[in-house]
Amino acid sequence: HAVKKQYTQNQSVDWARVSESVGLSERECLEANQFGDGKARWIYDPDTFSWDMANRMTAFIETNYSPPLPVNYTAVSNYMWIEPDDCFKMAGLLRGEMMWTKDVLAKVVELRGQGMMYKDIARQLSPNLAANKINYVKERMLMRLHTLPTKLGCKLRM
């Protein structure tokens, strides 16, 4: 209730005050809070990406969740006041991790077809993705596409 009351009054939350009022540590409050009205979305866009936000989130994670302690993305979400799934995805992007879906691979092929260099494609997908990773994944996926039909006894039409 303390979080909801503060947010409703100020459109922000002072976690030190919440901690003091409920008798738990700030981290415990961040991990337990389920109120999330007004949380923002954080979807990677190379034209609007802010290292300030990224560094703030990374510093929070490093300070509160040193290995082997798993990161609690509810706490991260409450600290940043960003949707939890977006915090989780952005943390992965900041580590250079990528979910290689069909849509992402199609985007790589499309941008490469437009003559874009791998380093520029990497920047379009993630702030910390290496160009050689894109080339490696693209080549592996193409190799799979070529070998799958022959394993099934089919001919590949190109």
Phi, psi and chi 1 to 4 in degrees:
 res  aa     phi    psi   chi1   chi2   chi3   chi4
   1 HIS       -  -32.9  -64.2  -61.5      -      -
   2 ALA   -63.4  -38.7      -      -      -      -
   3 VAL   -67.6  -48.3  173.9      -      -      -
   4 LYS   -60.2  -43.1 -175.4  175.9 -177.7  177.5
   5 LYS   -61.9  -48.1 -177.1  178.5  177.7 -176.7
   6 GLN   -61.7  -46.4  -89.5 -166.8   45.0      -
   7 TYR   -63.3  -42.3 -177.6   78.2      -      -
   8 THR   -62.6  -37.2  -55.9      -      -      -
   9 GLN   -79.6  -38.6  -68.8  173.1  -10.6      -
  10 ASN  -117.8  -10.3  -52.6  -35.5      -      -
  11 GLN    61.2   21.9  -63.6  -64.4  -60.1      -
  12 SER  -154.0  170.1   66.1      -      -      -
  13 VAL  -129.0  129.5  178.2      -      -      -
  14 ASP   -96.3   99.5  179.1  -16.6      -      -
  15 TRP   -66.5  -27.4  -68.5  101.8      -      -
  16 ALA   -65.5  -41.5      -      -      -      -
  17 ARG   -66.7  -41.1  -82.5 -175.1   44.7 -151.8
  18 VAL   -61.4  -45.9  171.5      -      -      -
  19 SER   -58.3  -46.9  169.5      -      -      -
  20 GLU   -63.5  -40.1 -172.0  177.4  -59.1      -
  21 SER   -73.4  -27.1   71.1      -      -      -
  22 VAL  -106.3   -8.6  -61.7      -      -      -
  23 GLY    78.0   24.8      -      -      -      -
  24 LEU  -120.2  164.2  -62.1  171.2      -      -
  25 SER   -69.3  160.0   71.0      -      -      -
  26 GLU   -57.5  -43.1  -75.7 -174.7   45.3      -
  27 ARG   -62.5  -42.0 -171.8  171.0  109.5 -169.7
  28 GLU   -61.6  -39.1  -71.0  170.3  -46.2      -
  29 CYS   -65.4  -44.1  -68.0      -      -      -
  30 LEU   -62.2  -38.6  -73.1  161.3      -      -
  31 GLU   -74.0  -30.0  -70.4  175.9  -12.1      -
  32 ALA   -91.0  -24.1      -      -      -      -
  33 ASN   -62.2  129.2  175.1   56.3      -      -
  34 GLN  -109.8   -7.9  -63.5  -59.6  -48.8      -
  35 PHE   -74.1  130.9  175.5   75.2      -      -
  36 GLY  -145.1   20.1      -      -      -      -
  37 ASP   -57.2  137.9  -70.9    2.1      -      -
  38 GLY    79.4    6.8      -      -      -      -
  39 LYS   -65.6  139.9  -76.0 -172.0  177.1  178.6
  40 ALA   -82.9  163.1      -      -      -      -
  41 ARG   -93.3  153.2  -60.6  -65.4  -42.3  -93.6
  42 TRP  -139.3   93.1 -166.9   11.5      -      -
  43 ILE  -112.2  130.6  -61.2  168.5      -      -
  44 TYR   -61.9  128.0  178.3   71.7      -      -
  45 ASP  -138.4  118.4  178.6  -22.9      -      -
  46 PRO   -62.1  -22.8   21.0  -30.2      -      -
  47 ASP   -82.6  -21.6  -61.7  -35.3      -      -
  48 THR  -121.1    2.1   61.1      -      -      -
  49 PHE   -58.7  136.2  178.0   74.6      -      -
  50 SER  -117.6  119.2  161.5      -      -      -
  51 TRP   -69.5  -23.2  -83.7  105.0      -      -
  52 ASP   -59.3  -49.7  -68.8  -19.1      -      -
  53 MET   -64.4  -43.2  -82.0 -177.6   58.8      -
  54 ALA   -61.6  -44.6      -      -      -      -
  55 ASN   -66.6  -35.9  -69.4  -23.3      -      -
  56 ARG   -63.6  -45.2 -176.6  172.7  167.3 -119.7
  57 MET   -66.3  -45.5 -178.0  176.2   70.3      -
  58 THR   -60.2  -42.5  -58.6      -      -      -
  59 ALA   -63.5  -41.2      -      -      -      -
  60 PHE   -61.7  -46.3  174.9   80.1      -      -
  61 ILE   -63.1  -46.7  -69.3  170.4      -      -
  62 GLU   -64.1  -35.9  -71.9  173.5   -7.3      -
  63 THR   -72.1  -38.4  -60.4      -      -      -
  64 ASN  -102.6  -17.0  -69.2  -77.5      -      -
  65 TYR  -137.2   61.4  -61.1   99.5      -      -
  66 SER   -73.0  143.3   50.1      -      -      -
  67 PRO   -56.2  144.5  -22.9   31.4      -      -
  68 PRO   -91.4    8.5   33.7  -34.3      -      -
  69 LEU   -63.9  122.1 -169.6   61.5      -      -
  70 PRO   -70.1  146.1   23.3  -28.9      -      -
  71 VAL   -70.7  132.6  176.1      -      -      -
  72 ASN   -96.9  104.4 -178.4  -47.7      -      -
  73 TYR   -75.5  -12.8  -77.3   98.0      -      -
  74 THR   -66.7  -44.6  -63.1      -      -      -
  75 ALA   -64.0  -44.2      -      -      -      -
  76 VAL   -60.0  -45.3  175.5      -      -      -
  77 SER   -60.4  -44.2  167.7      -      -      -
  78 ASN   -68.0  -38.6  -72.7  -35.7      -      -
  79 TYR   -64.0  -44.1  177.2   76.5      -      -
  80 MET   -85.0  -19.3  -60.6  -67.6  -66.3      -
  81 TRP    56.3   48.5 -147.3 -105.0      -      -
  82 ILE  -125.5  148.6  -58.3  -77.1      -      -
  83 GLU   -53.4  136.5  -69.8  -67.3  -30.0      -
  84 PRO   -57.5  -43.2  -15.3   21.5      -      -
  85 ASP   -62.0  -36.5  -73.5  -14.1      -      -
  86 ASP   -67.9  -37.9  -67.4  -12.6      -      -
  87 CYS   -63.0  -44.6  -70.1      -      -      -
  88 PHE   -61.3  -47.8  177.3   78.0      -      -
  89 LYS   -64.5  -42.8  -70.6  174.4 -170.7  167.9
  90 MET   -66.7  -38.1 -171.9   58.5   71.3      -
  91 ALA   -60.3  -40.3      -      -      -      -
  92 GLY   -63.6  -45.2      -      -      -      -
  93 LEU   -61.2  -39.3  -69.4  177.9      -      -
  94 LEU   -66.2  -25.4  -67.5  172.3      -      -
  95 ARG   -87.5    0.8  -69.7 -172.2  -57.5  -93.5
  96 GLY    82.0   16.0      -      -      -      -
  97 GLU   -90.8  150.4  -62.9  170.2    2.6      -
  98 MET  -143.6  138.1 -168.3   77.1 -164.0      -
  99 MET   -87.2  110.1  -68.3  -66.7  -63.5      -
 100 TRP   -86.8   77.3  -65.9  101.5      -      -
 101 THR   -83.9  168.9   64.1      -      -      -
 102 LYS   -58.8  -38.1  -74.7 -171.9 -106.6 -177.7
 103 ASP   -64.7  -41.1  -68.8  -19.4      -      -
 104 VAL   -65.9  -44.9  170.5      -      -      -
 105 LEU   -63.6  -38.7  -69.2  169.1      -      -
 106 ALA   -62.9  -38.4      -      -      -      -
 107 LYS   -64.7  -41.1 -178.2   78.6  170.8  171.5
 108 VAL   -60.8  -48.6  168.8      -      -      -
 109 VAL   -62.0  -42.4  170.4      -      -      -
 110 GLU   -62.1  -48.7  173.7 -167.8  -21.8      -
 111 LEU   -67.3  -37.7  -66.1  173.3      -      -
 112 ARG   -65.3  -38.1 -170.8   68.4  178.5  150.3
 113 GLY   -64.3  -25.0      -      -      -      -
 114 GLN   -84.5    2.1  -65.4  171.1    4.9      -
 115 GLY    90.1    9.8      -      -      -      -
 116 MET   -73.9  139.7 -166.2  175.9  -82.8      -
 117 MET   -73.0  154.7  -54.4  -84.0  -63.1      -
 118 TYR   -59.2  -37.8  -75.2  122.0      -      -
 119 LYS   -64.7  -34.1   67.7  179.9  179.2   70.9
 120 ASP   -75.3  -35.0  -61.9  -38.9      -      -
 121 ILE   -64.5  -42.8  -65.8  171.0      -      -
 122 ALA   -57.6  -43.0      -      -      -      -
 123 ARG   -64.9  -31.3  171.0   95.2  169.4   88.5
 124 GLN   -69.5  -27.4  -69.3  -64.5  -49.7      -
 125 LEU   -96.0  -31.4  -59.3  175.6      -      -
 126 SER  -163.9  150.3  167.8      -      -      -
 127 PRO   -73.1  -18.6   24.4  -31.7      -      -
 128 ASN  -130.4   26.8  -81.8  -17.4      -      -
 129 LEU   -91.8  131.7 -172.2   61.8      -      -
 130 ALA   -81.2  141.4      -      -      -      -
 131 ALA   -59.2  -39.1      -      -      -      -
 132 ASN   -66.3  -25.5   60.8   -9.6      -      -
 133 LYS   -67.1  -40.0  178.5   73.4  170.4 -176.6
 134 ILE   -65.1  -46.3  -68.9  178.0      -      -
 135 ASN   -60.6  -44.7 -172.9   35.1      -      -
 136 TYR   -60.5  -49.3  171.9   79.0      -      -
 137 VAL   -64.5  -43.5  169.0      -      -      -
 138 LYS   -60.4  -46.0 -179.1  179.1  167.3 -103.4
 139 GLU   -63.7  -42.0  -65.7  -57.9  -40.8      -
 140 ARG   -62.5  -41.8  -63.3  -86.8  -53.6  164.2
 141 MET   -68.3  -40.6  -64.1  -49.4  -83.6      -
 142 LEU   -64.9  -40.0  -74.3  174.6      -      -
 143 MET   -62.3  -41.7 -171.6  168.2   52.7      -
 144 ARG   -61.9  -41.0 -113.6 -170.7 -125.5  157.7
 145 LEU   -63.9  -35.1  -72.5  173.5      -      -
 146 HIS   -75.6  -35.6  -70.5  -55.6      -      -
 147 THR   -88.6  -26.8   59.5      -      -      -
 148 LEU   -58.6  -50.6 -176.5   60.1      -      -
 149 PRO   -62.1  -35.8  -24.1   34.1      -      -
 150 THR   -70.8  -31.6   54.5      -      -      -
 151 LYS   -66.8  -29.5  -74.1 -178.0 -179.5  177.0
 152 LEU   -88.9   -0.3  -62.3  173.6      -      -
 153 GLY    81.3   21.4      -      -      -      -
 154 CYS  -108.4  160.6  -53.3      -      -      -
 155 LYS   -97.9  139.4  -69.0 -175.4  179.4  175.8
 156 LEU   -89.7  127.1 -179.6   66.0      -      -
 157 ARG   -99.3  128.4  -65.9 -176.8 -167.2  170.3
 158 MET  -123.7      -  -56.1 -149.6   60.2      -
